[in-house]
Amino acid sequence: MENLNKVPIGKKCIVKDLTSSKKERRRMLDLGIVKNTNIEVLYKSPVGDPIAYFIRGAVIALRSEDASKILVDIID
Amino acid sequence: MGLTNKSTGLSLINDNFEVIKFSNNEKIITLAGNPNVGKSTVFNELTGLNQHTGNWPGKTVENAKGFYKYNDNNFILVDIPGTYSLISSSLEEEVARDFICFGNSDTIIIVTDATCLERNLNLVLQVLEVTKKVVVCVNLVDEAKKRKIKIDFDKLSNILGVPVIATSARSRKGLDKLVKSVNDVSFGVVKNKGYEIKYSDIIESEVKKLTNILDSLIKKDINTKFISIKLLDMDDTFHDSLNQFLGFDLMENEEVKNVINDIKNNLEQYDIKNYLFRDEIVSSIIQECEKIYSECVVLENKKYNEKDRKIDKILTSKITGIPIMIILFAFLFWLTITGANYPSEILSKFLFWIQDKLILGLNFLHFPDWLTNVLVMGIYRTLAWVISVMLPPMAIFFPLFTLMEDSGFLPRIAFNLDKFFKKAKAHGKQSLTMIMGIGCNACGVVGCRIIDSPRERLIATLTNSFMPCNGRYPTLIAIITMFFSGVVVSGITSSILSTILLTLIILLAVIMTLFISKLLSKTLLKGIPSSFSLELPPYRKPQIGKVLIRSILDRTLFVLGRAIVIAAPAGLIIWCMANINIYGSSILSYCTNFLDPFGELIGLDGTIIMAFILGFPANEIVIPIIIMSYMATGNIVDLSDLNMLRDLLVNNGWTITTAICMMLFCVFHFPCGTTCLTIKKETGSLKWTVLAFLLPTLIGIILCFLVSSISKLLFM
């Protein structure tokens, strides 16, 4: 398992666990990020953070602190 | 209780979340949906109103109410802030949730985005858990068609058990069907069968225990399974709203308390404790969304969003991202500066031609001289100035700005700049509120509601007025042209130079915003950045015609109207002050003489300081007041010519230093009256409002003092 923020650009991965709590966790659930969700890493912002991800048909940008609390397996 | 109707601006709703009806045969329709799916467009098209729209999440922060008729039936339409789910996190989302759960809507229209249906279904299923009186509006179908996303609407409607209407609200497609369907559901012509989310067996059987008890306790019409789940979820803000709705606290009932404890113990045996309960619930909903989506939607072109990706790669790349952003803004300024030149001149010539005719006319009518002077030299001339200087740049800048808003570019700016805000320990969406501030600071302050964390929201609110608003651009542009670019060169080179200078001023304002945000984070508003997620919506082609009409009619004329209302009395005051003499000197000269020492200390003069003070209600009138005051002391100038105007200023002691300090003070001084009132309303605190007033003023004074001191040292 890896932290989502460490996954290289262009890779696809699948969510295995969320380590955030309370409000942050709610945010993630709101965006449809739960176990077994597919995420594709799209691109970094000019200064490297945040990173844009393709999640359930939408492009969502997450800061590295928040992405690091999503544990994933790289699948492709 | 933290959440009150007043604190969230829901004055049209009473304490029980109900919209107040005027008569009984009116139906109340709520427009719900994810952020940025076109709810406001649907609202505008149905009601004929002009709620502000744009392609970025979070524009609608306040409920809007409108009316429409169908078959002689009256409908009240309420547009609520966008929300991803009923598990709310921000204040505006709580508003939306309470309105959906406890409001007295006859039908809820859930607007969804056809290009991103799976995520949108999440909210649909959650609302369907609350009520069956729903019509799902799948909007933006034209965009979906372009991207070859095929949706089986009949099947979707069958599965969800409610009508599903395909619309393209921007071109009014499908809206007739939508209003008919809403009518049928509201009047019970059509009975929806609805949709029940199936959770895992353990959850279903445990929740059932609580539902059984609630069924006997709750007399109001509300889904008890939904309430049970929410109670088990331990959502405090929901609990508060529920108490308000029911008029009593369910958790005070012994039986309820015992069953909830019981259920919790049972669930723990299955390893579903506390927050994992919510995970279970949400996961079940999301799995159902996935299933429904795969049954109803076919992607004929798997690379349907390739084009957006390509644009994004350019607009957010390491090398080109930030430069393109700056160049785009500079281009916007350039168009405004060059485009405003000629109309400004023509308007000014025309308005002063009228001034001469006015004087002739009033003389002909035998008006006493002093009255003619008050009316023409005092009131009319100030008005003429405000219109000729303000109208052209506004009429150009507002539409261009709206076009950019419509295209979906703004969230990319927030994406590119987020790291800087993170370093300042502020919220990434602050850049969005800053851009709104460029339009109007009061709008920017209201827009700060899109920021969840109170600490970060305050930072964004306090620093919003650092962004020079539309009322201040013309001042900046006029000074740049008179003292810098216009002096050195002429024609196109001059306008480019003006643009560069203006862009530099904006950059300075941005840097100052970041610096002060960081300072606040380290002192008064200590804390760490909260979590941040930002949706980058698909690009949409802006509707140029509509944008032009809307932004000129709604925004430009509105803002200009406000400026005129304030300019007229200000012109009168200035004229009186300049012409009423006490002991041989005018009141005006007493005032300016009094302010002069302070003004000179910071590179300005008493007249400028007074103009800023009188310009408190609307910054647009600062330059006109300065001119009026100088002119009142003697020389008449042909005002259509900026060169003549510069001579007037130079004759009154202006130097390059004065011009620089004037621009600095224009950017960094107290927010206008409307903005201050808005800050008071939004923060609910006089203390923060005073700080928002003092902070930019002090920065302005310090900067101007530094510049004037340095220049004095250099030129001594």
Interface residues (C-beta under 8 A of the other chain):
Chain A: L18 S20 S21 K22 K23 E24 R25 R26 R27 L29 D30 L31 G32 V34 K35 T37 L42 Y43 K44 S45 P46 V47 G48 D49 P50 A52 I55 R56 G57 A58 V59 I60 A61 L62 R63 E65 D66
Chain B: Y84 S85 I87 S89 T115 C116 L117 E118 R119 N122 Y275 R278 D279 V282 S283 I286 C289 D308 R309 D312 K313 T316 S317 K318 I319 G321 I322 F415 N416 D418 K419 F420 K422 G428 D452 P529 S530 S531 F532 S533 L534 E535 L536 P537
